[in-house]
Amino acid sequence: MRRFRGRTENRRERIRGLISHRDEAENDRAELGHLAARWTDLAEATGCRGLGVNRIELDPGRWSTPAHTETGEEEIFFVLDGSGWSWQQLGAEREVRMYEVGEGDCVLVPREHIGFHEQ
């Protein structure tokens, strides 16, 4: 077994820009019509500028966002708890498909695809 020979930092000595904890990151509640969730920007909490990482806590039966197209990036969702639906339009025909998702599932929404996500 190899031993770590570097300096270790305890939790209270973390350097902003390298390590953050979700409970210490700023969050914002968004609610409008059928949309309702608490958003925590984890990327900003660590100082990241080229990657978006959000924790989205949905209210039961509500959506996180309206249906939309991602043109500049792909989205990946990891379901931490609960269950819901991922609705996507795929292919040249824009065929609508709904996928039931639950705890432990990882969902990819490819660039140029339309989708939304609800709990």
DSSP file (Angstrom, degrees, kcal/mol; ACC not computed):
  #  RESIDUE AA STRUCTURE BP1 BP2  ACC     N-H-->O    O-->H-N    N-H-->O    O-->H-N    TCO  KAPPA ALPHA  PHI   PSI    X-CA   Y-CA   Z-CA
    1    1 A M              0   0    0      0, 0.0     2,-0.3     0, 0.0     0, 0.0   0.000 360.0 360.0 360.0 130.1    0.0    0.0    0.0
    2    2 A R        -     0   0    0      1,-0.0     2,-0.4     0, 0.0     0, 0.0  -0.602 360.0-137.2 -82.9 145.2    1.4    3.4   -1.0
    3    3 A R        -     0   0    0     -2,-0.3     2,-0.4     2,-0.0    -1,-0.0  -0.827  15.1-118.2-104.5 142.2    1.2    6.2    1.6
    4    4 A F        -     0   0    0     -2,-0.4     0, 0.0     1,-0.1     0, 0.0  -0.642  28.4-177.6 -75.0 128.4    0.2    9.7    0.9
    5    5 A R        +     0   0    0     -2,-0.4    -1,-0.1     2,-0.1     3,-0.1   0.347  47.3  97.6-112.0   5.2    3.1   12.0    1.7
    6    6 A G  S    S-     0   0    0      1,-0.1     2,-0.3     0, 0.0    -2,-0.0  -0.238  84.2 -84.1 -85.2 178.9    1.6   15.4    0.9
    7    7 A R        -     0   0    0     -2,-0.1     2,-0.3     1,-0.0    -1,-0.1  -0.650  42.6-147.2 -82.2 138.4    0.0   17.9    3.3
    8    8 A T        -     0   0    0     -2,-0.3     2,-0.4    -3,-0.1    -1,-0.0  -0.795   3.7-149.6-106.3 152.1   -3.6   17.3    4.2
    9    9 A E        -     0   0    0     -2,-0.3     2,-0.1     2,-0.0     5,-0.1  -0.925  13.5-130.7-116.8 141.9   -6.2   19.9    5.0
   10   10 A N    >   -     0   0    0     -2,-0.4     3,-1.7     1,-0.1     4,-0.1  -0.448  37.1 -94.9 -85.8 171.3   -9.1   19.5    7.4
   11   11 A R  G >  S+     0   0    0      1,-0.3     3,-1.1     2,-0.2    -1,-0.1   0.822 122.9  52.1 -56.3 -38.2  -12.6   20.5    6.3
   12   12 A R  G 3  S+     0   0    0      1,-0.2    -1,-0.3     3,-0.0    -3,-0.0   0.633 105.3  56.9 -76.5 -13.2  -12.4   24.0    7.9
   13   13 A E  G <  S+     0   0    0     -3,-1.7    -1,-0.2     2,-0.1    -2,-0.2   0.204  75.0 139.4-102.4  15.3   -9.2   24.8    6.1
   14   14 A R    <   -     0   0    0     -3,-1.1     2,-0.5    -4,-0.1    -3,-0.0  -0.265  53.3-124.0 -61.6 145.6  -10.4   24.2    2.5
   15   15 A I    >>  -     0   0    0      5,-0.0     3,-1.8     1,-0.0     4,-1.3  -0.815  24.3-118.7 -93.3 123.8   -9.3   26.6   -0.1
   16   16 A R  T 34 S+     0   0    0     -2,-0.5    30,-0.1     1,-0.3     4,-0.1  -0.389 101.5  40.6 -59.3 135.1  -12.1   28.3   -2.0
   17   17 A G  T 34 S+     0   0    0     28,-0.5    -1,-0.3     2,-0.1    29,-0.2   0.286 115.9  49.6 106.5  -8.5  -11.7   27.4   -5.6
   18   18 A L  T <4 S+     0   0    0     -3,-1.8     2,-0.4     1,-0.4    -2,-0.2   0.669 113.3  17.3-123.4 -47.9  -10.8   23.8   -5.1
   19   19 A I     <  +     0   0    0     -4,-1.3    -1,-0.4    26,-0.1     2,-0.3  -0.995  60.9 166.1-135.2 133.5  -13.2   22.1   -2.7
   20   20 A S        -     0   0    0     -2,-0.4     2,-0.4    -3,-0.1    26,-0.1  -0.923  27.0-131.2-137.8 166.8  -16.7   23.0   -1.6
   21   21 A H    >>  -     0   0    0     -2,-0.3     3,-2.0     1,-0.1     4,-0.9  -0.963  20.4-127.6-120.7 139.4  -19.5   21.4    0.2
   22   22 A R  T 34 S+     0   0    0     -2,-0.4     3,-0.5     1,-0.3    -1,-0.1   0.808 109.3  57.4 -56.7 -31.9  -23.1   21.5   -1.1
   23   23 A D  T 34 S+     0   0    0      1,-0.2    -1,-0.3    -3,-0.0    -3,-0.0   0.687 108.2  47.5 -73.7 -16.8  -24.4   22.7    2.2
   24   24 A E  T <4 S+     0   0    0     -3,-2.0    -1,-0.2     2,-0.1    -2,-0.2   0.550  92.1  97.5 -98.4 -10.6  -22.0   25.7    2.1
   25   25 A A  S  < S-     0   0    0     -4,-0.9    17,-0.1    -3,-0.5     2,-0.1  -0.494  83.2-103.8 -80.2 148.1  -22.9   26.8   -1.5
   26   26 A E        -     0   0    0     15,-0.2    15,-1.0    -2,-0.2     2,-0.3  -0.415  41.6-169.1 -67.7 144.5  -25.4   29.5   -2.2
   27   27 A N  E     -A   40   0A   0     13,-0.2     2,-0.4    -2,-0.1    13,-0.2  -0.919  10.7-156.2-134.8 163.5  -28.8   28.4   -3.4
   28   28 A D  E     -A   39   0A   0     11,-2.5    11,-3.1    -2,-0.3     2,-0.5  -1.000  13.8-134.9-142.1 136.7  -31.8   30.0   -4.9
   29   29 A R  E     -A   38   0A   0     -2,-0.4     2,-0.4     9,-0.2     9,-0.2  -0.800  20.7-170.0 -94.7 132.8  -35.5   28.9   -4.9
   30   30 A A  E     +A   37   0A   0      7,-2.9     7,-2.4    -2,-0.5     2,-0.4  -0.987  11.4 165.8-124.3 129.0  -37.3   29.3   -8.2
   31   31 A E  E     +A   36   0A   0     -2,-0.4     2,-0.3     5,-0.2     5,-0.2  -0.959   8.4 145.1-147.5 125.5  -41.1   28.9   -8.5
   32   32 A L  E >   -A   35   0A   0      3,-2.4     3,-2.4    -2,-0.4     2,-0.2  -0.824  69.8 -48.4-159.7 116.5  -43.4   29.8  -11.4
   33   33 A G  T 3  S-     0   0    0      1,-0.3    -1,-0.1    -2,-0.3     0, 0.0  -0.366 128.9  -6.1  58.5-122.2  -46.5   27.9  -12.5
   34   34 A H  T 3  S+     0   0    0     -2,-0.2    29,-2.5    -3,-0.1     2,-0.5   0.395 118.8  93.0 -86.1   3.1  -45.6   24.2  -12.8
   35   35 A L  E <   +Ab  32  63A   0     -3,-2.4    -3,-2.4    27,-0.2     2,-0.3  -0.843  44.8 150.7 -98.7 130.6  -41.9   24.9  -12.1
   36   36 A A  E     +A   31   0A   0     27,-1.9    23,-2.1    -2,-0.5     2,-0.3  -0.807  13.0 124.2-161.8 118.0  -40.6   24.7   -8.6
   37   37 A A  E     -AC  30  58A   0     -7,-2.4    -7,-2.9    -2,-0.3     2,-0.5  -0.987  50.9-116.6-164.4 161.4  -37.1   23.8   -7.3
   38   38 A R  E     -AC  29  57A   0     19,-2.1    19,-2.8    -2,-0.3     2,-0.5  -0.955  32.9-156.2-106.1 125.7  -34.2   24.9   -5.2
   39   39 A W  E     -AC  28  56A   0    -11,-3.1   -11,-2.5    -2,-0.5     2,-0.5  -0.888  10.1-171.1-107.7 129.4  -31.0   25.4   -7.3
   40   40 A T  E     -AC  27  55A   0     15,-2.5    15,-2.7    -2,-0.5     2,-1.2  -0.983  17.0-145.0-119.8 120.4  -27.5   25.1   -5.8
   41   41 A D  E  >  + C   0  54A   0    -15,-1.0     4,-1.4    -2,-0.5    13,-0.2  -0.694  24.3 172.3 -87.3  94.0  -24.6   26.2   -8.1
   42   42 A L  H  > S+     0   0    0     11,-1.5     4,-1.0    -2,-1.2     6,-0.2   0.813  74.5  57.7 -74.2 -31.0  -21.9   23.8   -7.1
   43   43 A A  H >>>S+     0   0    0     10,-1.8     5,-2.4     1,-0.2     3,-0.7   0.936 107.1  47.6 -64.8 -45.6  -19.5   24.9   -9.9
   44   44 A E  H >45S+     0   0    0      9,-0.3     3,-1.0     1,-0.2    -1,-0.2   0.873 104.3  61.7 -62.8 -36.6  -19.6   28.5   -8.8
   45   45 A A  H 3<5S+     0   0    0     -4,-1.4   -28,-0.5     1,-0.3    -1,-0.2   0.791 110.1  40.3 -61.9 -27.5  -18.9   27.5   -5.2
   46   46 A T  H <<5S-     0   0    0     -4,-1.0    -1,-0.3    -3,-0.7    -2,-0.2   0.464 119.0-109.1 -98.5  -2.2  -15.6   26.0   -6.3
   47   47 A G  T <<5 +     0   0    0     -3,-1.0    -3,-0.2    -4,-0.6     2,-0.1   0.600  60.0 162.1  87.4  11.8  -14.8   28.8   -8.6
   48   48 A C      < +     0   0    0     -5,-2.4    -1,-0.2    -6,-0.2    -2,-0.1  -0.426  16.3 176.1 -68.7 137.3  -15.3   26.8  -11.8
   49   49 A R  S    S+     0   0    0     -2,-0.1    -1,-0.1     3,-0.0    -5,-0.1   0.568  72.5  46.6-116.4 -14.9  -15.7   28.9  -15.0
   50   50 A G  S    S+     0   0    0      1,-0.1     2,-0.4    -7,-0.1    -2,-0.1   0.338 106.1  53.7-113.4   7.4  -15.9   26.3  -17.8
   51   51 A L        -     0   0    0      2,-0.1     2,-0.5    -8,-0.0    -1,-0.1  -0.999  66.6-141.8-144.9 136.7  -18.3   23.7  -16.4
   52   52 A G        +     0   0    0     -2,-0.4     2,-0.4    -9,-0.1    -3,-0.0  -0.885  23.1 170.6-101.4 126.1  -21.8   24.0  -15.0
   53   53 A V        +     0   0    0     -2,-0.5   -10,-1.8     2,-0.0   -11,-1.5  -0.958   7.5 172.0-134.9 115.7  -22.7   21.8  -12.1
   54   54 A N  E     -C   41   0A   0     -2,-0.4     2,-0.6   -13,-0.2   -13,-0.2  -0.940  28.5-144.6-123.7 145.1  -26.0   22.3  -10.3
   55   55 A R  E     -C   40   0A   0    -15,-2.7   -15,-2.5    -2,-0.4     2,-0.6  -0.957  23.6-167.4-102.1 122.5  -27.9   20.5   -7.6
   56   56 A I  E     -C   39   0A   0     -2,-0.6     2,-0.8   -17,-0.2   -17,-0.2  -0.949   8.6-165.7-117.3 115.8  -31.6   20.8   -8.3
   57   57 A E  E     -C   38   0A   0    -19,-2.8   -19,-2.1    -2,-0.6     2,-0.2  -0.876  17.4-155.3-103.1 106.2  -34.0   19.8   -5.6
   58   58 A L  E     -C   37   0A   0     -2,-0.8   -21,-0.2   -21,-0.2     6,-0.1  -0.504  14.3-122.1 -83.1 146.3  -37.5   19.5   -7.2
   59   59 A D    >   -     0   0    0    -23,-2.1     3,-2.1     4,-0.2    60,-0.3  -0.614  51.3 -82.7 -76.0 147.2  -40.8   19.8   -5.4
   60   60 A P  T 3  S+     0   0    0      0, 0.0    -1,-0.1     0, 0.0     3,-0.1  -0.264 114.1   6.8 -54.7 132.3  -43.0   16.7   -5.8
   61   61 A G  T 3  S+     0   0    0      1,-0.3     2,-0.2    58,-0.1    23,-0.0   0.510 108.4 111.7  75.7   5.7  -44.9   16.7   -9.1
   62   62 A R    <   -     0   0    0     -3,-2.1    57,-2.3   -26,-0.1     2,-0.3  -0.635  62.7-120.9-109.8 167.5  -43.1   19.8  -10.4
   63   63 A W  B     -bD  35 118A   0    -29,-2.5   -27,-1.9    55,-0.2    55,-0.2  -0.703   4.5-144.2-103.6 156.3  -40.6   20.5  -13.2
   64   64 A S  S    S-     0   0    0     53,-2.0    -1,-0.1     1,-0.3    54,-0.1   0.842  82.6  -3.5 -84.9 -37.6  -37.1   21.9  -13.0
   65   65 A T  S    S-     0   0    0     52,-0.5    52,-0.4   -29,-0.1    -1,-0.3  -0.957  78.0 -98.0-147.1 160.3  -37.3   23.8  -16.3
   66   66 A P        -     0   0    0      0, 0.0    49,-0.1     0, 0.0    51,-0.0  -0.395  63.7 -74.8 -71.5 164.2  -39.6   24.3  -19.2
   67   67 A A  S    S+     0   0    0     49,-0.1     2,-0.3    -2,-0.1    49,-0.2  -0.382  71.7 158.4 -58.3 136.1  -38.9   22.2  -22.3
   68   68 A H  E     -E  115   0A   0     47,-1.4    47,-1.9    -3,-0.1     2,-0.4  -0.974  40.4-113.1-156.5 164.9  -35.9   23.7  -24.1
   69   69 A T  E     -E  114   0A   0     -2,-0.3     2,-0.7    45,-0.2    45,-0.2  -0.903  19.6-142.9-106.3 132.5  -33.1   22.9  -26.5
   70   70 A E        +     0   0    0     43,-1.3    42,-4.1    -2,-0.4    43,-0.3  -0.857  28.1 166.2 -91.4 114.3  -29.4   22.8  -25.4
   71   71 A T  S    S+     0   0    0     -2,-0.7    -1,-0.2    40,-0.2     3,-0.1   0.714  72.1  36.0-101.3 -24.5  -27.4   24.2  -28.2
   72   72 A G  S    S+     0   0    0      1,-0.2     2,-0.3    39,-0.0    39,-0.1   0.585 120.3  15.1-107.6 -10.9  -24.0   24.8  -26.6
   73   73 A E        -     0   0    0     37,-0.1     2,-0.2     2,-0.0    39,-0.2  -0.989  66.7-113.5-156.8 161.0  -23.6   21.9  -24.2
   74   74 A E        -     0   0    0     -2,-0.3     2,-0.4    37,-0.1    -3,-0.1  -0.625  30.8-139.8 -89.8 159.4  -24.9   18.5  -23.2
   75   75 A E  E     -H  109   0B   0     34,-2.2    34,-3.1    -2,-0.2     2,-0.4  -0.964  12.2-166.4-121.5 141.8  -26.6   18.1  -19.8
   76   76 A I  E     -H  108   0B   0     -2,-0.4     2,-0.4    32,-0.2    32,-0.2  -0.996   4.3-166.2-126.4 131.1  -26.2   15.2  -17.5
   77   77 A F  E     -H  107   0B   0     30,-2.9    30,-3.4    -2,-0.4     2,-0.5  -0.955   4.5-164.5-117.3 134.7  -28.5   14.5  -14.6
   78   78 A F  E     -H  106   0B   0     -2,-0.4     2,-0.8    28,-0.2    28,-0.2  -0.982  18.9-137.7-118.5 120.9  -27.8   12.2  -11.7
   79   79 A V        +     0   0    0     26,-2.8    25,-3.2    -2,-0.5    26,-0.2  -0.678  23.0 178.5 -83.2 111.7  -30.9   11.2   -9.6
   80   80 A L        -     0   0    0     -2,-0.8     2,-0.3     1,-0.3    -1,-0.2   0.842  66.1  -7.9 -79.8 -35.6  -29.8   11.3   -6.0
   81   81 A D  S    S+     0   0    0     22,-0.1    -1,-0.3    21,-0.0     2,-0.1  -0.988 105.8  20.3-160.1 153.1  -33.2   10.4   -4.5
   82   82 A G  S    S-     0   0    0     -2,-0.3    21,-1.1    -3,-0.1     2,-0.3  -0.354  72.3 -95.9  83.9-163.0  -36.8   10.0   -5.5
   83   83 A S  E     +F  102   0A   0     36,-0.3     2,-0.3    19,-0.2    19,-0.2  -0.948  44.1 137.3-151.3 167.9  -38.2    9.3   -9.0
   84   84 A G  E     -F  101   0A   0     17,-2.4    17,-2.5    -2,-0.3     2,-0.4  -0.924  43.2 -69.0 179.3-154.9  -39.6   11.1  -11.9
   85   85 A W  E     -FG 100 118A   0     33,-2.3    33,-2.4    -2,-0.3     2,-0.5  -0.965  17.8-156.0-132.0 144.0  -39.7   11.4  -15.7
   86   86 A S  E     -FG  99 117A   0     13,-2.6    13,-2.6    -2,-0.4     2,-0.5  -0.987  16.9-164.3-116.3 120.3  -37.3   12.6  -18.4
   87   87 A W  E     +FG  98 116A   0     29,-2.4    29,-2.0    -2,-0.5     2,-0.3  -0.904  15.7 170.2-106.9 127.3  -39.1   13.7  -21.6
   88   88 A Q  E     -FG  97 115A   0      9,-2.9     9,-2.9    -2,-0.5     2,-0.6  -0.993  32.4-142.6-141.0 145.6  -37.0   14.1  -24.7
   89   89 A Q  E     -FG  96 114A   0     25,-2.6    25,-0.9    -2,-0.3     2,-0.3  -0.948  35.6-174.3-103.5 122.0  -37.5   14.6  -28.4
   90   90 A L  E   > +F   95   0A   0      5,-2.6     5,-1.7    -2,-0.6     4,-0.3  -0.824  30.1   8.0-122.0 154.6  -34.9   12.5  -30.3
   91   91 A G  T > 5S-     0   0    0     -2,-0.3     3,-1.3     3,-0.2    -2,-0.0   0.109  96.5 -58.2  74.1 175.1  -33.7   12.0  -33.8
   92   92 A A  T 3 5S+     0   0    0      1,-0.3    -1,-0.2     2,-0.1     0, 0.0   0.793 135.9  54.3 -63.5 -29.9  -34.6   13.8  -37.1
   93   93 A E  T 3 5S-     0   0    0     -3,-0.1    -1,-0.3     2,-0.0    -2,-0.2   0.570 105.1-130.4 -80.8  -8.8  -38.3   13.0  -36.6
   94   94 A R  T < 5 -     0   0    0     -3,-1.3    -3,-0.2    -4,-0.3     2,-0.2   0.893  33.8-168.7  56.7  42.2  -38.2   14.6  -33.2
   95   95 A E  E   < -F   90   0A   0     -5,-1.7    -5,-2.6    -6,-0.1     2,-0.4  -0.432  17.3-127.4 -63.6 129.4  -39.9   11.5  -31.8
   96   96 A V  E     +F   89   0A   0     -7,-0.2     2,-0.4    -2,-0.2    -7,-0.2  -0.657  32.5 176.8 -83.6 130.5  -41.1   12.2  -28.2
   97   97 A R  E     -F   88   0A   0     -9,-2.9    -9,-2.9    -2,-0.4     2,-0.4  -0.993  16.2-155.8-133.5 141.9  -40.0    9.6  -25.6
   98   98 A M  E     -F   87   0A   0     -2,-0.4     2,-0.5   -11,-0.2   -11,-0.2  -0.962   9.2-166.2-117.3 136.0  -40.6    9.6  -21.9
   99   99 A Y  E     -F   86   0A   0    -13,-2.6   -13,-2.6    -2,-0.4     2,-0.4  -0.980  17.2-135.2-123.3 127.2  -38.3    7.7  -19.6
  100  100 A E  E     -F   85   0A   0     -2,-0.5     2,-0.3   -15,-0.2   -15,-0.2  -0.667  30.4-170.9 -77.3 133.2  -39.0    6.9  -16.0
  101  101 A V  E     +F   84   0A   0    -17,-2.5   -17,-2.4    -2,-0.4     2,-0.3  -0.906   9.0 171.1-127.0 154.4  -36.0    7.6  -13.8
  102  102 A G  E >   -F   83   0A   0     -2,-0.3     3,-2.6   -19,-0.2   -23,-0.3  -0.868  45.4 -35.0-149.8-178.0  -35.1    6.9  -10.2
  103  103 A E  T 3  S+     0   0    0    -21,-1.1   -23,-0.2    -2,-0.3     3,-0.1  -0.133 124.4  17.4 -48.0 127.3  -32.4    7.0   -7.5
  104  104 A G  T 3  S+     0   0    0    -25,-3.2    -1,-0.3     1,-0.3     2,-0.1   0.237  92.3 130.5  93.7 -12.9  -29.0    6.2   -9.0
  105  105 A D    <   -     0   0    0     -3,-2.6   -26,-2.8   -26,-0.2     2,-0.5  -0.467  44.7-152.6 -76.3 146.7  -30.0    6.8  -12.7
  106  106 A C  E     -H   78   0B   0    -28,-0.2     2,-0.5    -2,-0.1   -28,-0.2  -0.987  12.0-162.5-118.9 125.3  -27.8    9.0  -14.8
  107  107 A V  E     -H   77   0B   0    -30,-3.4   -30,-2.9    -2,-0.5     2,-0.5  -0.929   4.6-157.1-116.3 128.0  -29.6   10.8  -17.7
  108  108 A L  E     -H   76   0B   0     -2,-0.5   -32,-0.2   -32,-0.2    -2,-0.0  -0.893   4.7-168.5-101.8 130.6  -27.9   12.4  -20.7
  109  109 A V  E     -H   75   0B   0    -34,-3.1   -34,-2.2    -2,-0.5     3,-0.1  -0.924  25.9-142.3-112.9 101.1  -29.6   15.2  -22.7
  110  110 A P    >   -     0   0    0      0, 0.0     3,-1.6     0, 0.0   -40,-0.3  -0.185  26.1 -89.1 -64.6 153.7  -27.5   15.5  -25.8
  111  111 A R  T 3  S+     0   0    0      1,-0.3   -40,-0.2   -42,-0.1   -37,-0.1  -0.303 114.7  26.0 -55.9 144.9  -26.8   18.9  -27.4
  112  112 A E  T 3  S+     0   0    0    -42,-4.1     2,-0.3     1,-0.3    -1,-0.3   0.521  98.4 114.1  74.2   8.6  -29.5   19.8  -30.0
  113  113 A H    <   -     0   0    0     -3,-1.6   -43,-1.3   -43,-0.3     2,-0.4  -0.821  62.3-131.6-106.9 151.1  -32.1   17.7  -28.3
  114  114 A I  E     +EG  69  89A   0    -25,-0.9   -25,-2.6    -2,-0.3     2,-0.3  -0.824  41.4 142.2-100.2 137.8  -35.2   19.1  -26.6
  115  115 A G  E     -EG  68  88A   0    -47,-1.9   -47,-1.4    -2,-0.4     2,-0.3  -0.996  29.4-161.8-163.4 164.7  -36.1   17.9  -23.2
  116  116 A F  E     - G   0  87A   0    -29,-2.0   -29,-2.4    -2,-0.3     2,-0.4  -0.949  14.6-142.0-147.2 171.1  -37.5   18.6  -19.7
  117  117 A H  E     + G   0  86A   0    -52,-0.4   -53,-2.0    -2,-0.3   -52,-0.5  -0.996  16.3 179.0-139.8 132.5  -37.3   16.8  -16.4
  118  118 A E  E      DG  63  85A   0    -33,-2.4   -33,-2.3    -2,-0.4   -55,-0.2  -0.969 360.0 360.0-136.9 154.1  -39.9   16.4  -13.7
  119  119 A Q              0   0    0    -57,-2.3   -36,-0.3   -60,-0.3   -58,-0.1   0.414 360.0 360.0 -93.3 360.0  -40.0   14.8  -10.3
